[in-house]
Amino acid sequence: MQNILEKEFKGIKSMDNNETVYLLGNGPSLNKVDVHQLKTKNTISFNRAFIAYEDWGFDPTHYMVVDPVVMENTADDVNRMIADSKIQSFFFRKRFDKYLSERNEKVKLIDFKQRFWERGFRWSSDLKRMGMIANVGATAIPVLCALGYKRVIILGTDCNYEEQNIKNVSIVENEGEPDRRIVYKSEGDNDPNHFRPDYFGKGTEYSKPQTQNHFNGWKFISKTYKKKGMEILLCSPGSRLASLFPEIEFEEAIKKY
């Protein structure tokens, strides 16, 4: 596989030069597939997915966080993974540097200055010109493209967030703090919107979900990825993204790719 950003991504390679990567979202549909079977595949996961790595039996190939509240809340765990895990590369926003007590060649910091809704925004394969695309999963697609992956198989990405079903959460509004404008603080292990009830469990904090904005981000990706020479396949049963990407059965995907 050709590494497009040879300098910026020096040292990052996919397993066996495979051009396919499995994007592991954190939605409930992830429970409908046998994640254990991805142990020998290239994978990327996000945010608090690390609570399941031991159960899965492997660390992902890549890991990424772009939500400032999540990064602040998980900094200790993130630094532990940088020091001790088998994860090959970590991708964070450049301004998250203040949370990193561990730094090595696996850590890649990206500015993400632009937003996908801004006029003139373009999908860039240049680390210095990459932008935020509504959510961490969609934002990861251009990064994966820059790494040289040609095919992304999306799992656990439902885009069916049910805010009305959230329980035991306090909402804190912070005027004058853009990174913490609206923060959800969980007071129990009953998260209905992720693959484990303790995903955003007791004591965790996260930014207010922007459900329609998340979908719009994926819609932007759906209109752009083919022009970049990529193939995206959806393997998230019941996902709202089925209107945007062709679907594939999990068993077929792991046998074929």
C-alpha positions, 0 to 999 in steps of 0.5 A: 500500500502506498503511504500518501503522507510519507513524512507525516505518517512515517512508521504507520503501516497496515497489517500485511499491507491490506487495503481494507480497514474496519471502522468500529463505531460505538453504537448498539449494532456493534453487539450484532457482530462478532468483533473477536473475528477482527483480531487479525484485521486492520481496525480503528476505534474511538473514544471510550471503546477501550473499555472493551478491548480486553473482551474483544481480545485485541487492541485496534490498529488505530485509535482516535479522539476529537471531542475535547470533553471526552479527551479530558475525561479519558486522558489517563486511559489514553496515556496508558494506551500510548505507553503500553498498548499494541495500538500502532497509531493515535490521532488527536486534535493538535490542541489536545497536546496538553493532555498527553503526558506520554508522547512517542512516534505513534502519536499524531496531532492534527489541527482540524481547523476547518468544519465541513459546513464551512464554505469552501471546505474540501476533503483533504489528504494533507494533514495540515489541511484536514477538517472536522466532519461532524463526528469522530467516525466521519472525520476519520475517513480522510485520515484513513484515506491518507494512510493508504486504505482503499476500503472502509467497512463501517461497523457499530455506526447507527446514527440513531441517537435517542437523547430522550432515553438517556437517564441519570445524566445532568446537563451543564451549560458553560458560557464562554467555554467553546469546548465545554459549551454543553456537557453531559455528566453521567451518574449511572451505567445505563447508556442506551446509545452505545454498545455497552451501558457503561460506555458513558457510565457513571462519572464520565462526561461528554459533549451534547450529541448533535444527531442530525449534524452527525448524519450530515457529516456522513452524508458529506462523506457519501458524496465524496468518497468515490472521487477519492478512489475509496470504497465504503461498505456498511455493516451496521444492522439497522443503521440510518446510514443504509440510505448513504452506503451499500451494505454487506453482511459481516460474515461475507466481509471478513471472508472477502476482506 
